[in-house]
Amino acid sequence: MFEKLEQIRQRWQEIQRQLEDGSVYADPALAARLLKEQKDLAPVAQTFAQWEAAKADLDTALELQKDPDPEMRAMGEQEWQAAKEQMDQLELSLRQLLLPRDADDDKSVIIEIRSGVGGEEAALFAANLFRMYAMYAERRRFSVEVMNENRTELGGIKEISFAVEGQGAWARFKFESGTHRVQRVPDTESQGRIQTSAATVAVLPEAQEVELEINPADLQIDTYRSGGAGGQHVNKTESAIRITHLPTGTVVECQDERSQYKNKDRAMKLLRAKLYQREQEKLDAQRADLRRDQVGTGDRSGRVRTYNFPQGRLTDHRISLTLYKLDQVMNGDLDELIDALTAAYQAERLRTGQQP
């Protein structure tokens, strides 16, 4: 590991020298690549420097322990213990930083939410989840673009597909896939009885055209009139789009825009993401493990989280984490939860030996 760390530091220092030489900016593409590589390597190089400083402190403390003065020896023992603890923490951080990155981490995502068991209450919960994710995306300065939605008359969501655009969106949303369960008293419940409902979430990394080529001959494209709950927003023209990928049977729909062109563009984006996910799962065993596990469950039928409104409690079953801040979470405060899932995932990879 330390040989690899030394190589990274040397490369980081080399990039620093190149960037200090203004001539590289004559080639904007080269300068952009160097700046990105510098940004990627900086956490490793800087943490390694901190580890080396802690090691120097430990060596100094060892020398103090050889001093004939008892007070100096005692001081050396204390400093050695502090330096050793710091070195251990930094070494763990370095091992995590050196874990192979998820190739999709910097990508935008497409999220699908569908109401499950629970009727109208499940649809209202699905709408709550969409609001939660949209508010979280705003906190992270991501943009949200609704691609397709099917609302109920009471404002619930039967299903919705939306894109979250921004660098690093996949890294923040990839552990949300699975079944989300809610326990609360519905507004329509006169006896005050708690009802359990559910909604499913699927998160897909957005695929670019250069990553996945789709043969137009493999597509069946149908147009139809879009409409909303209770006859709202009924379109008199056939602007809604349904695309079927014939070789795989994958079907996507988009009816959010009044423009047929925009709906087709968004439907193709959704189709590309679904086919990309399918191809990745087939060809890449690591991706399949990630989507199956998602730090514990991974497939869409697995219960990943429970939202208990009477107790103000949220529990993520994959990592046995319980937070009593449900109101804040539903208003988009997801960082503590996502950070814990990410840390658990990294710890599991270290435990199973997935390290350099």
C-alpha positions as CSV (number, residue, x, y, z in Angstrom):
1,M,0.0,0.0,0.0
2,F,2.8,2.5,0.9
3,E,4.5,1.9,-2.5
4,K,1.2,2.9,-4.2
5,L,0.9,5.9,-1.9
6,E,4.4,7.1,-2.8
7,Q,3.5,6.8,-6.5
8,I,0.4,8.8,-6.0
9,R,2.3,11.5,-4.1
10,Q,4.9,11.8,-6.8
11,R,2.3,12.0,-9.5
12,W,0.4,14.7,-7.5
13,Q,3.6,16.7,-7.1
14,E,4.4,16.3,-10.8
15,I,0.9,17.7,-11.7
16,Q,1.4,20.6,-9.3
17,R,4.6,21.5,-11.1
18,Q,2.9,21.3,-14.5
19,L,0.0,23.5,-13.4
20,E,2.4,26.1,-12.0
21,D,4.0,26.3,-15.4
22,G,1.4,28.5,-17.3
23,S,2.2,26.8,-20.6
24,V,-0.2,23.9,-20.0
25,Y,-3.2,26.4,-20.1
26,A,-2.5,26.8,-23.8
27,D,-4.2,23.4,-24.2
28,P,-7.5,23.8,-22.3
29,A,-8.3,20.1,-22.6
30,L,-5.0,19.1,-21.1
31,A,-5.3,21.7,-18.3
32,A,-8.8,20.4,-17.5
33,R,-7.6,16.8,-17.3
34,L,-4.7,17.8,-15.0
35,L,-7.0,19.9,-12.7
36,K,-9.4,16.9,-12.4
37,E,-6.6,14.5,-11.7
38,Q,-5.1,16.9,-9.1
39,K,-8.5,17.1,-7.4
40,D,-8.8,13.3,-7.4
41,L,-5.3,12.7,-6.0
42,A,-5.3,15.5,-3.4
43,P,-7.1,13.7,-0.6
44,V,-4.8,10.8,-0.8
45,A,-1.6,12.8,-1.1
46,Q,-2.6,15.1,1.8
47,T,-3.7,12.3,4.1
48,F,-0.4,10.5,3.4
49,A,1.5,13.6,4.4
50,Q,-0.5,13.7,7.6
51,W,0.3,10.0,8.3
52,E,4.1,10.7,7.7
53,A,3.9,13.6,10.1
54,A,2.3,11.4,12.7
55,K,5.0,8.8,12.1
56,A,7.7,11.4,12.7
57,D,6.0,12.3,16.0
58,L,5.9,8.7,17.0
59,D,9.7,8.3,16.3
60,T,10.4,11.4,18.3
61,A,8.3,10.0,21.2
62,L,10.3,6.7,21.1
63,E,13.5,8.6,21.5
64,L,12.0,10.5,24.5
65,Q,11.2,7.1,26.1
66,K,15.0,6.4,26.2
67,D,15.7,9.6,28.2
68,P,17.1,9.0,31.7
69,D,14.7,11.6,33.2
70,P,11.5,9.8,34.4
71,E,9.3,12.8,33.5
72,M,10.6,12.9,29.9
73,R,10.0,9.2,29.6
74,A,6.4,9.6,30.8
75,M,5.9,12.4,28.3
76,G,7.3,10.2,25.6
77,E,4.9,7.4,26.4
78,Q,1.9,9.8,26.2
79,E,3.1,11.3,22.9
80,W,3.8,7.9,21.5
81,Q,0.2,6.8,22.4
82,A,-1.3,9.9,20.8
83,A,0.8,9.5,17.6
84,K,0.0,5.8,17.3
85,E,-3.8,6.5,17.6
86,Q,-3.5,9.2,14.9
87,M,-1.5,6.9,12.7
88,D,-4.1,4.1,12.9
89,Q,-6.9,6.5,12.1
90,L,-5.0,7.9,9.1
91,E,-4.1,4.5,7.8
92,L,-7.7,3.5,7.9
93,S,-8.6,6.6,6.0
94,L,-5.9,5.9,3.4
95,R,-7.2,2.3,2.9
96,Q,-10.6,3.7,2.3
97,L,-9.3,6.4,-0.1
98,L,-7.4,3.7,-2.1
99,L,-10.5,1.5,-2.5
100,P,-11.4,1.3,-6.2
101,R,-13.9,4.1,-6.9
102,D,-17.3,3.4,-8.3
103,A,-16.9,4.3,-11.9
104,D,-20.4,5.9,-11.9
105,D,-20.0,8.0,-8.7
106,D,-19.6,11.3,-10.6
107,K,-22.7,10.7,-12.8
108,S,-26.2,12.1,-12.7
109,V,-29.0,9.7,-11.8
110,I,-32.5,8.8,-12.8
111,I,-34.8,7.9,-9.9
112,E,-38.0,6.0,-10.1
113,I,-40.5,5.9,-7.3
114,R,-43.6,3.7,-7.3
115,S,-46.3,3.4,-4.7
116,G,-46.7,-0.2,-3.3
117,V,-49.1,-1.8,-0.8
118,G,-51.4,0.7,1.0
119,G,-53.5,2.3,-1.7
120,E,-53.9,6.0,-1.5
121,E,-51.7,6.3,1.6
122,A,-48.9,4.5,-0.3
123,A,-49.3,7.0,-3.1
124,L,-49.1,10.0,-0.7
125,F,-46.0,8.5,0.9
126,A,-44.4,8.1,-2.6
127,A,-45.1,11.9,-3.1
128,N,-43.4,12.5,0.3
129,L,-40.3,10.6,-0.9
130,F,-40.2,12.6,-4.1
131,R,-40.4,15.8,-2.1
132,M,-37.7,14.6,0.2
133,Y,-35.3,13.7,-2.6
134,A,-36.0,17.0,-4.5
135,M,-35.2,19.0,-1.3
136,Y,-32.0,17.0,-0.7
137,A,-31.0,17.6,-4.3
138,E,-31.5,21.3,-3.9
139,R,-29.3,21.3,-0.7
140,R,-26.5,19.6,-2.8
141,R,-27.0,22.1,-5.6
142,F,-28.2,19.3,-8.0
143,S,-31.1,20.1,-10.4
144,V,-34.2,17.9,-10.7
145,E,-36.1,17.3,-13.9
146,V,-39.4,15.3,-13.8
147,M,-39.6,12.9,-16.8
148,N,-42.8,11.1,-16.2
149,E,-45.4,11.0,-13.4
150,N,-48.8,9.6,-12.6
151,R,-50.6,11.4,-9.8
152,T,-53.7,10.5,-7.9
153,E,-56.7,12.8,-7.3
154,L,-55.5,13.4,-3.7
155,G,-52.0,14.5,-4.8
156,G,-50.3,11.2,-4.3
157,I,-48.0,9.6,-6.8
158,K,-48.6,6.2,-8.3
159,E,-45.2,6.4,-10.1
160,I,-42.7,9.0,-11.1
161,S,-39.4,9.1,-12.9
162,F,-37.1,12.1,-12.5
163,A,-33.5,13.0,-13.3
164,V,-31.1,14.4,-10.7
165,E,-28.4,16.3,-12.6
166,G,-25.1,17.1,-11.1
167,Q,-21.6,15.8,-10.5
168,G,-21.6,13.2,-7.8
169,A,-25.3,12.5,-7.7
170,W,-24.9,8.8,-8.0
171,A,-22.5,8.7,-5.1
172,R,-25.2,10.4,-2.9
173,F,-28.3,8.5,-4.1
174,K,-27.1,5.0,-5.0
175,F,-28.0,3.5,-1.7
176,E,-31.7,4.6,-1.9
177,S,-32.8,1.6,-4.0
178,G,-35.3,-0.7,-2.3
179,T,-38.6,-0.8,-0.5
180,H,-39.3,2.2,1.9
181,R,-42.0,1.4,4.5
182,V,-44.0,4.1,6.3
183,Q,-46.0,3.7,9.6
184,R,-48.4,6.6,10.3
185,V,-52.1,7.5,10.8
186,P,-53.6,8.4,7.4
187,D,-55.6,11.6,7.2
188,T,-58.6,9.5,6.1
189,E,-58.4,7.3,9.3
190,S,-61.1,8.4,11.7
191,Q,-60.2,5.9,14.5
192,G,-56.5,7.0,14.7
193,R,-55.2,3.6,13.7
194,I,-51.6,3.4,12.4
195,Q,-51.4,2.0,8.9
196,T,-48.3,0.5,7.2
197,S,-47.7,1.3,3.6
198,A,-44.7,1.1,1.2
199,A,-43.1,2.6,-1.9
200,T,-40.3,1.3,-4.0
201,V,-37.3,3.3,-5.2
202,A,-34.9,2.5,-8.0
203,V,-31.8,4.5,-8.7
204,L,-30.1,4.3,-12.1
205,P,-26.8,6.0,-13.2
206,E,-27.4,8.2,-16.2
207,A,-25.8,6.8,-19.4
208,Q,-24.3,9.0,-22.1
209,E,-24.7,8.3,-25.8
210,V,-21.0,7.5,-26.1
211,E,-21.4,4.8,-23.5
212,L,-24.3,3.0,-25.1
213,E,-25.3,2.9,-28.7
214,I,-28.9,2.2,-29.5
215,N,-30.0,1.0,-32.9
216,P,-33.0,3.0,-34.0
217,A,-34.3,-0.1,-35.8
218,D,-34.7,-1.8,-32.3
219,L,-37.1,0.9,-31.2
220,Q,-40.9,1.0,-31.4
221,I,-42.1,4.5,-30.7
222,D,-45.8,5.2,-30.0
223,T,-47.5,8.6,-29.3
224,Y,-50.6,9.1,-27.3
225,R,-52.5,11.9,-25.6
226,S,-51.2,12.6,-22.1
227,G,-53.6,13.3,-19.2
228,G,-53.6,13.9,-15.4
229,A,-55.7,13.0,-12.5
230,G,-59.4,13.9,-12.8
231,G,-58.9,15.0,-16.4
232,Q,-56.4,17.7,-15.5
233,H,-53.9,18.8,-18.0
234,V,-55.4,16.7,-20.8
235,N,-53.5,17.3,-24.0
236,K,-55.5,17.6,-27.2
237,T,-52.4,16.5,-29.2
238,E,-50.5,13.2,-29.1
239,S,-47.4,14.6,-27.4
240,A,-46.8,11.7,-24.9
241,I,-44.2,9.2,-25.9
242,R,-43.9,5.5,-25.3
243,I,-40.7,3.8,-26.4
244,T,-40.2,0.0,-26.5
245,H,-36.8,-1.5,-26.9
246,L,-37.7,-4.6,-28.9
247,P,-34.6,-6.8,-28.2
248,T,-35.1,-6.5,-24.4
249,G,-38.8,-5.6,-24.0
250,T,-37.8,-2.5,-22.0
251,V,-40.6,0.1,-22.0
252,V,-40.4,3.7,-21.0
253,E,-42.9,6.5,-21.1
254,C,-42.7,10.3,-20.9
255,Q,-45.7,12.7,-20.9
256,D,-44.6,15.6,-18.6
257,E,-43.9,18.0,-21.4
258,R,-46.4,19.3,-24.0
259,S,-43.7,19.1,-26.6
260,Q,-43.5,15.7,-28.3
261,Y,-39.8,16.4,-29.1
262,K,-39.0,17.1,-25.4
263,N,-40.9,14.0,-24.3
264,K,-39.0,11.8,-26.8
265,D,-35.7,13.3,-25.6
266,R,-36.5,12.5,-22.0
267,A,-37.8,9.1,-22.8
268,M,-34.6,8.2,-24.6
269,K,-32.6,9.4,-21.6
270,L,-34.6,7.1,-19.4
271,L,-34.3,4.2,-21.8
272,R,-30.5,4.7,-22.1
273,A,-30.1,4.6,-18.3
274,K,-32.2,1.4,-18.1
275,L,-30.3,-0.4,-20.8
276,Y,-27.0,0.8,-19.4
277,Q,-27.9,-0.6,-16.0
278,R,-28.9,-3.9,-17.6
279,E,-25.6,-4.1,-19.5
280,Q,-23.6,-3.2,-16.5
281,E,-25.3,-5.9,-14.4
282,K,-24.7,-8.5,-17.0
283,L,-21.0,-7.7,-17.7
284,D,-19.7,-6.4,-14.4
285,A,-19.9,-8.7,-11.3
286,Q,-19.0,-5.9,-9.0
287,R,-21.9,-3.7,-10.2
288,A,-24.2,-6.7,-9.8
289,D,-23.0,-7.1,-6.2
290,L,-23.5,-3.4,-5.5
291,R,-27.1,-3.4,-6.8
292,R,-27.9,-6.6,-5.1
293,D,-26.4,-5.6,-1.7
294,Q,-26.8,-1.9,-1.5
295,V,-25.2,-2.3,1.9
296,G,-27.3,-5.2,2.9
297,T,-30.3,-5.7,0.5
298,G,-30.0,-4.1,-2.9
299,D,-32.9,-5.6,-4.9
300,R,-36.1,-3.5,-5.1
301,S,-38.1,-6.0,-3.1
302,G,-35.8,-5.7,0.0
303,R,-37.0,-3.5,2.8
304,V,-34.3,-0.9,3.3
305,R,-35.9,1.7,5.6
306,T,-38.9,2.3,7.9
307,Y,-40.3,5.8,8.5
308,N,-42.3,5.7,11.8
309,F,-44.2,9.0,12.1
310,P,-45.9,8.6,15.5
311,Q,-42.4,8.1,17.1
312,G,-40.6,10.5,14.8
313,R,-38.2,7.6,14.1
314,L,-36.4,6.5,11.0
315,T,-34.6,3.2,10.8
316,D,-32.3,2.0,8.1
317,H,-32.4,-1.8,8.4
318,R,-29.2,-2.5,6.3
319,I,-26.9,-0.9,8.9
320,S,-29.3,-1.0,11.9
321,L,-29.2,2.8,12.2
322,T,-32.0,4.6,14.0
323,L,-32.4,8.4,13.9
324,Y,-35.0,10.4,15.8
325,K,-35.1,13.3,13.3
326,L,-37.8,12.2,10.9
327,D,-39.1,15.7,10.3
328,Q,-35.7,16.9,9.2
329,V,-35.1,13.9,7.0
330,M,-38.4,14.3,5.2
331,N,-37.4,17.9,4.6
332,G,-34.2,16.8,2.8
333,D,-31.7,16.5,5.6
334,L,-30.2,13.2,4.4
335,D,-26.5,13.7,4.7
336,E,-26.1,11.9,8.1
337,L,-28.0,8.9,6.8
338,I,-26.1,8.7,3.4
339,D,-22.7,9.3,5.1
340,A,-23.4,6.4,7.4
341,L,-24.4,4.1,4.5
342,T,-21.3,5.1,2.6
343,A,-19.0,4.4,5.6
344,A,-20.7,1.0,6.2
345,Y,-20.2,0.1,2.5
346,Q,-16.5,1.1,2.6
347,A,-16.0,-0.8,5.9
348,E,-17.5,-3.9,4.4
349,R,-15.2,-3.7,1.4
350,L,-12.2,-3.4,3.7
351,R,-13.4,-6.3,5.8
352,T,-13.9,-8.6,2.8
353,G,-10.4,-7.8,1.5
354,Q,-11.4,-5.5,-1.4
355,Q,-8.4,-3.3,-0.9
356,P,-5.3,-2.5,-2.9
